[in-house]
Amino acid sequence: MTIPGLARPILAAALVAFIPGCGGSNPGRPTGRTPEVLPTDGALTDATRFYRAMGLASAHSPVSFVGKVAFFASPTPDTAIALVSVSIPTRSLNFAREGDVYRAQYGVQLRLTRGAEEVQRIEATESVRVGSFRETTRTDESVIFQRYIRLAPGPYTVGFIVRDMASPRVSADTRSVVVPRLGSMSVSSPLPVYQVVARQTLDSLPRALPSPRSTAVFGRDSAVVVYLEAYGNAASVPIRIGVRNESGTLLWADTSNLSRHGGLLSGVVAIPVARLGIGVGNVSFTRLDTRDSSATPIFVSFGDDLPVAAFEDMLTYLRFFASPSRLAALRNAPPERRAQMWIDFLRATDPDPSSPTHEGLRDYFGRIQLANDRFRSDGVTGWLSDRGMVYVALGEPDEVAEQLVSVRDRRLGTAQRVPVQIWVYRRHRLQLLFMDEMQTGRWQLTPNSRNEFRALAARLLAQ
């Protein structure tokens, strides 16, 4: 079954195994609101801190992954079924050509401990095959590994280790979980899914393709689909659903019913992405007949190749990418219209609509990252310095030269030798001069160059 609104392809899902028991192994100067400073020591798209705040295991490099644990009832109340899933983008793996396909191998180690005692260790090596080189460069949730484990209720530490088997690269993280005691009055963990077939008996397993990242993309996904089970003998169970943001504000609420499927009650709920906004939302499910509840976080981002940012911050970052009028239209849009207007914005600015990646935005934010790294010593955040904003707006200059020039101080009537950088953009027939007048490493555009840059940038944004 394909879930509407989340039908993006999944390249590989590991074999599902049930493991019984518990033992064993301005252009110009920026104006208006100043956004949060973008990082200068890593990718702008590193959402690790968000995923960890959501209770997920996560690493950004050298192998990017997100790990999640969800719980379902087993045939006996003294154990629960834990679904441990791991999401890996294909870009984190080394692929080799194998006939007509590309093949990579990855390894996953899961280590569950209670206190100092190791309760369970799982080690697996899996293969991924894709049909084109483009698929090897994806940054989304393109590879999903999963295992089912039966555990006794109580606190555990889950260690995740993910390896690219074709290189020395490996990443690790841990998270603490509490396995619940799930009885006839309980609900399971809510599980964001791409596909699911409800199970009908406690001694079977859900046939689910989970979303370990629990992430939707603003303007692309219409809904996040969540699978939920309830237990007991009722014919159906009423459920109250609530979504709150990080500050606790209620964003969306609804009610639904879980229907009986064989010996279990279950159902799927579509959480509308447009009502969530950008950032992390907490989705709670309360069983109205017993008041038992459970919750899951959902993260709404602008995209896998775009910075993790609030809506207003994103528009500020785009000051050298889109015209002021286009950004003003987005900024003034009512919240319920923002998702559609963001879609329209992406379509209008995408240089290659046939590609799943918006190359224009990818390259633009790549220049911001490089500007942050190269020009961090210019006195302000790299991409907001004079050299940084020119680099972000115009790209790499065709030629850079540096020389000393004599500059007269009008107040003192004296002359001094001042370093000057000359950036040449032949395609624009433009030469820009930056001066380090105080010789402190802070390079600033000369007044004439600033005016020429502003004029060119405005013309380019108006195209």
N, C-alpha and C positions, 0 to 999 in steps of 0.2 A: 504494500500500500504506500502510495506517495502522499505526503502531507502537503496540501495546498499552501503556497507561499514560502515553502522551505525546500523546494524541489531542486536544489543544486546537487550535482553529482558527488557521490562518495566513491573514492577510488578503491578503498580496501577496508574490509572489516575482518578482524581476526576471528578464527573459529571460537565459538562459545563453548566453554567447558564448565561443568558443574563439579565442584570439588567438595565432597562431603567431609563432615567432621571438623575438628578444630586443632588437631595435633599435627606433628610432622614439620617437616621442613618449612611718502605723500603722493602719489610718489613724492619722495623727499622725506623730510622728517615725519615720523609716524605721528598721527593725531588721534585723539579720542581715547577709548579704553585700551589699556595695556594688558595683554593677556598674561597668563602664567608663563614664566620663562620656559622655553623649550629646552630639553636636556641637551647637554653638549658631550655627554660621555656614553652614548649608546643610541640605538635606533629610536626615532620619534614614535614608532609604532609599538614600542615595548609596553604591553598591557599587563606585565607580570604583577605589579602592585595591585591592580584592580582584581585580577583573578585570585590572588592570595587573600585579599580582603573579602572575597566572596566565599572563602573557605575551600578553595581549590588548590591543588598542587600546581606549580607552574615554574617554567624556566624559559628565558628568551633566547639564550645562546649558551654554548655552541649548537645544541640541538633544542629547538623550540618544542615545547609540549605543554599540555594542560591535562591534569588528572582529576577525576571526580569519583566519589563513592556514593551510591544510593542503596536503600534497604527495602526489602520486601519480606513478607511473612513466609515462613517455611511450615512444613506439616506439624512441627512441634513448637510450642512457645519458648522453649529454652534455647532455640537457635533462630537466627534470621539469615536471609539470603542477601549477601552484599554483591552488588554489581560494581566492579571497579573498571573504569574505562579511561582510555588515554587518547588524546587527540594530537596528531603530529602533522604539520604541513609538509607537503612533498619537497618544498625548497630546503628543508633541513636535512634531506637525505641525498647521498651520492648515487646517481643512477648511471648504469652502463647500458649501452646498446646490446640487445639480445634478439637478433633476427629483426622482426618488424616491430618490436616493442622495446621499451626501456624498463630496466629492472633494478630495484634497490632492495636491500635487506636492513631491517632494524631489529634491535633487541630490547625487550622490556623485562625488568626485574621488579617484582613487587614483594616487599618484606613487611609483614604484619607482626607487631610486637605488643605485649601487655607488660608494662614495667620493663624489666630487664630480660624477659623471656620472649624468644622468638616463637610465635604461634604458627605462622605459615610463611613459606617462601615460594614464589612462583617465578620461573625463568622461562622465557619463550623467545624464539627467533622467528620472524615473519618476513615474507617476501611481498613486495608491491610491484605490480606491472602496470604500465600506462602506455597508451597508444601513440603519444606524441611528445616532442620535447617540451612544448608549452606546458603540458600537464606536470612536468617535473619541477616547474618553477612556482607552483601555486603557494600562496601564503595562508589560505583558508583552512578550514577543518577538513582536510582532504584524505587523511588516513586515520582510521579509528580502530583501536585495539580494545578488546573487552574480555573480562573473565568474571564468572560467577563463583562465589565462595560462601560456604556456610560457616557462620560464626556465632559464638555465644554472646548474649547481651553484655555490654560493658564498654569501657574506654580502651581504645587502641591507638597506636601510631602506625601510619601507613607510609612506608618509604617507597618512592618511585625513582627508578633509574632507567633512562632511555638512551640507547646507543645507536649511532650510525655504524653499521657493521663494516662498511667499506672505508672507514677512517678511524682515527683515534678519538673522534669527538663523542663526548658523553655529557649528559646533564642529569641532575638529581634534585629532588625536593622531598619534603615530608609534610604530612598534615595529620592532625589529631582528629579522630572521629569517635563518636559514641554509638555503638550498635544498640538500637532500641529493642525493647521487648514488645513484639507485635502480636496482640491478641484479637479477640472477636469484636472489640470496640475501637480498633485502631485504624489509621490510614497509613499507607506506605509513604516512602519518600516521593515527592513529585519528581518526575524524570523528563526533562526536555528531550524530545526525540525528533528524528527525521521520519522514521517508519516504526510501526509497532503493530503487533497482533496480540490482543489481550490473552493472557493465559486463563484457563478455566478450572485448574486444580492447584492446590498448594504444593503438590509434589512435582509440578512442572515449572518451567522457566518462562518469563516473558520473552517473546520473540521481538526484540527491540533493537533498533539501530540508534543508540543514544547520541546526544550532542554534549560531549564532556565540557566544551567551552561554555555551554548555556548562553550563547551569544547570537544576536541578530544584528543585521546591518541596516541602519537607518536609511530609508528611501529605497531599499531593495526587498527586504522581507516584510510581508504584510502581517505575519503573526508568528509567535513562538508557540509550538504545540507541546503540551505537557501531559504525560501519562500518569494516572493516579489509580491506586487500588484501595479498596476498603474491605473489611472482613466482618463476618457474622452471618446471621440467617435472614436479614431483612431482604425484601424484594427489591428495594432501591434505597439509596442513601442521599439525602440533600447535602450539598456542599456549598459553603460560602467562600468566595474567592476575593482576595484583596491584594492590590499592588501598591506598595509604598516606595518612595524614593529614599535616598540615603539620609535625609533629614527627618524621615518619618511621615511625610505628607502623603495622604491617600491620593493615588493617581487614578485608580480605576477599581471598580468593585462590581461583582455579579454573583449570581447563584447558578448552580447546575445540579444535576443528579447523576450519580454513578449507578449504572444498571447492572443487573445480575447477568454474568456470563458463566454458566455452569455453576461451580461451587464458589465463585468469587464475584465481587462487585468491582467494576472498573469503568474507566472512560478517559477521553482525551478532552482537554480544554485548550482553545486557541486564545492566547493572550495577544491583544492588538498592539503591535509595535508602535504605531502612531500615538498611542495614548501613554506610552512609557517615557518618551523623550530620550535624550542622550544620557548615558551613564548606567549606573547599577540600580536595579529595582529589586525589591524583595517580594516574591509572590507567596502568599500564605493560603493554605487550604484548611478550612475548619469543617469538621463533620458535625452537622447541626444536631444530630440525635444523641451523640455522646460527648461532644465538645472537644474531641481529640483533634489535634492539628499538626501540620508539618509545613515546611516552607522550602523554597529554593530560590537562589538569586538568579537574575537574568541580566546580562550585560548588553546594552545597545551601543554600538560603535558606528563611526562613519565608514568603516571599511578596514580590511586587513592591512592595507598599505598606507593608511592615513593616520594622523596623530589621534591619540586619545584626548579629546577636548570637549568642552561644553560648546553648545551651538554658537553662542556669541564669540567665544574665543576662536572657533574655526573661521568665522567670517573675518575676524581681525587678521588671522594668519594669511588669509587669501588676498590681502591688500595689493600685492604685486602680481596676482594671477587673474583677477577679474575686475571689470570696471566698477567704479563706485555706484553707478545706478543699478547694476545687477546685484551687487552685494546689499544695497539698500532695500531692494525688493525682497530678498531673503530675510533680512533683519526685521522688516516690518510685517512679515507674514504672520497671521495668527497661528498659534501652536498646532491647531488641527490641520493647517494647510502646509506646514513646513516640510513634511515628508514628501508630498507630491512636488513641491517647488524645488526641493533638493534633487529629486529624480530629474526634473526638467533641466536643472542647472548642469547636472552630470552629462546628460545627453547632448546639451548644447556645446559643451566644452571638451568632449571626449574626442581626441584625434583619431581613434580607431575603435568605433563602436562594436566591431566584430570580436574584439578581444575582451576577455572578462576583466582585465585590468585597465583602469583609467591611466594611461601612460602619462598624460599631461600632468595630473596631480601627483603621480608617483615621482616624476622627474622634478617637479617644482619643490616638493617637500624633501627630495634628495638634495637639492641645492641649499635649502634651509639648513639641513643637517651639516653639509660641508661648510657652509658659512659660519655656523656655530663653532665648528672645530678650527677653521682657519683663522677667524678674525676675533677670537675670544679675548684677545689682548687689546682690542681697540677702545676699551673703556666702557662699553655696554655689551649686552647680549649680542653675539656675533652677527646674527642676521639683521639686527636693527642698527648696526654701525653703518657708516657711509659705504665702506667697501662691501659690507655684507648685503645691504639692500640693492646695490648695483649688481652684485653677483646673482642674487636671487631673481631679480627682474630681467636681467639681460643674459645671464649665463656666463660661461667661461670666456674671458677676453681672448682675442686672437694674438695679442702681444702685450707683454708687460715689461716696462723699462723703469729703471730707477736712476736718478741722478741728483746732484746737488745744484741748487740755484741760489742766486743772491737775492735776498729780500730785504727791503729797506723798512725799518721801523719808523713810522711817521712821527711818533711821539718823541723818540730819542734822537731821530736824525741819523741813526747808524744803520749799517747793513750787516746781515749775517747770512751764512750759508745754511740752507734748509733742505732736507731731503724731500724729493718729489717722486711719486709713482705716477707713471703714465700708462693708462689702460686703453688699448686700441680695439675698437669693434669695427672691422672693415665692412661687414655686411650692413651696418647702420651708418657708415661713414662718420664715425664718432670717435673722438679722442677725449678722454676724461683725465683730469689731473687731481691727485690727492696729495695734500701736503701734511707733513708732520712738523708743524711750525714750532711746537715746544720740545720736539725731539724726545717725546715720551712714549712713542709707539702708537699714538692715536692719530690715525690718518683721516683727514677730512677733505671733502670735495672743496675745490675752490669755488667762489661764488658763480663764476661763469659756467663751470662744469656742472654745478648743481642745477642751474637753470636749464642747461642743455639736456641733462638726464631727465629732469621732470617733464620736459616737453616730449621727449622720445617715449618715455614710459606711458604718458597719457595717450599718445597716438597708438601705441601697441595695445593698450587695454581697450581702446575704443574699437579695435578691428573685430 
